[in-house]
Amino acid sequence: MHHYRLDASAAQIAAVFGAEAGDDPWAGGYVAPGRPAPLIVSDGRGGSRRTLRPALWGVPPPPQGDRPVTHVRNLTSPFWIGTLRHAELRILIPATAFALWSGVEGARQQRWFSVPAQPVFAFAGILRRTEDWPCFAMLTTEANRLIAQYRPQGMPLILDPADYATWLTGEWRAALALARPFPGQFMAVADHP
């Protein structure tokens, strides 16, 4: 996945997630690696307070890497496990649709996926604080049946709203247990967002 859409204002996003919008100027639109996007972060004190905060998509690479990391696939990697163990570094990434490319080289098509019952849904993510700007990466999991028809390599980790609190504040093993494909029957696919 190389980009997603978040077609909701900061105030709308905050209302969906029970968060404070603060001064976030987000008016809606397209998010790509290296660009800022609003995230939902917890106060880390039992998770009673959620705030909308901007961060850049893509964390600095590991020592042997040369490009920012936008997706976390191996949740047991030593590079990520320390971050995942700290609830205050687990975030919700609001979205309204995400794009995947499918097909053979030379005839690839972009497909947009959404969750009709949740006009604004959330990916599971992790936050890294750097000297300049905070940055984030999105977790991925195996593809559900719908996504596998287009891109069998995997899909973003979409969370059920009932699991938001566990992801943001739960014990890390309980949070990692949420790393499973979102049911395809609750998703829709289209040629445009």
N, C-alpha and C positions, 0 to 999 in steps of 0.2 A: 504494500500500500504506500503510495507516494503522496497522497493528499486526502483531505477530508473537508467537509463543509460544516459550518456551525452557523446556520441561518436563524439566529435569535440574538436579541440584544443582551447586554450584560444584566439588565434588570430581569428579563425573562428567564435567563439561565439561573440567576440567583434564586428566583421564585421556585423553579423546578427542583432545585437541590437544597432548598432551605438554607441558603447561604447569604452572606452579606455581600452586596455588589461592590461596596467601597467606591473608589474612583475609577474603576475599570471602564475605559471608553469603548469597549467592543460594541460594534453596531451590527455585526453579522458578516459572514463571508467565508472565504476560502482559506484553508490552512495548509502550508507546505513546510517541509523541513527547512530549518533556518529562520522561520518566521515566527512571530509571537502569537500566542493563543491564550485564552483564559482557561484556568484550571480551578478545580475545587480542592482546597486544602483544609485540613482539620487543625484545630488549635493544639492537638497533641495532649490535651488534658481531659481525656475521656470522650473526646470527639463531640462535645455538645455545641461547639461553635465552628461553623464552616464559613470560609471566606473565598471569594473569587479573586484569583491572583493571575497576572500575566507571566508567562515564561516562554522561552524559545524552544522550539521542537528540535531536539538533537543534543545529546550529552557528549562531552569530550570522549574521544576513543580510548580504549584500553591501551596499555603500553605498546603492544605490537600492532595497534590499529593506525589507520591514517585518515579515517573519515568519521564524522560525528555518528553516534549510534542513535537511530530513531526508533528501533524496535528491539525488544528484549525477547529472545526466543528460549534461551537456556536459563530457566529460573533457578537452577542449582549451581550455576557458575559462581566461583568465588568473587568474580568482578561485580555480581549483582546481589548475592545473598546477603551481604552486610547491609545494603540499602533496604532490601525487602524486610529485614528484621526490625527496622525502625518505622513504626506506624506513621510518624510525622513526615516521612519521606514517600509515603504511598498517597497517590492522588487520584481524583476522578478527572477524566478528560472529556468534557461535554462535546457532543457531535450531533448533527442531524442526518448525515449520510457520509459514506466513505466509498472511495473508488478503488477498484481492482482492475488490472488488465488481464485479458484472457485471449486465447487463440494462439495460432502458430505465428512465428516470426514473419513479419511482412503483412499479416492480416489480423493483427491484434485489435481488439475492441475494448473500450473502457466500459465497465459496468459499475453502476452505483447501487449500493446496498443501504437499506434503512430499516427501522423498526417502527412500523405504522402505529402501533399502540403507544409508542413513546416518541413523540415528535422530537424531543431532545433526550438522547440516551447518553450513556457514559462508557468509555473504555477505561480499563484499569491501567494506571501508569505509575511511574516513579519519578521523583524529583531529585535533581542534583543542584546544589548551590555552588556557584562559581564566583570568582572575584568580580566579574562584570554583571551578568544577569543570571537568574536561576534558569535552568533548562530541564527538559523532561524527555522521557522515552515512553513508548507505549508497549504494553505486554501483548504477546501473541500466543495463540494456542493452535491446536490442530483444527482443520476446517470442518465445519458441519456439512451435512449432505448438500444443502443449497450452494454454499460457497465452493465445495469440492467440484461441482459441475463446471465451474469457471476457473478456479485456481486451487488445486489440491494441496499446495504447499502449506497452507495455514491461513489464519484469519486473526484480526485484532481480538483481544479479549474484551468482549462486551459483558458488562455486569448487569444482573437483574437489580432493579431498585431495592429489593428486599436485602440485597447484599452490600449496599453502599457503606453502611456503618461498619460491617465486619472488615471490608477492605480498608477503610480509613483508620480504624482504631483497634481492630481485633489483634489477637495474638498471631504471630506471623504464620504459624502452621495452618491456622484457620483461614487466614487470608490466601495462602497458597492453594488451599483446597478449592478455591473459587476458580482456579485456572482450568476451565473446561469450555468447550464450544457452546456459544449461545444457540438455542434451538432454532434451526432454519425455518420451521413452520411459522415462527413469529416475525420473520424478516421478509422484505420485499426487494426485488431487483428491477432496475430500469436502465435505460440507455443514457439517462441524464438525471441530475439530482432533483 
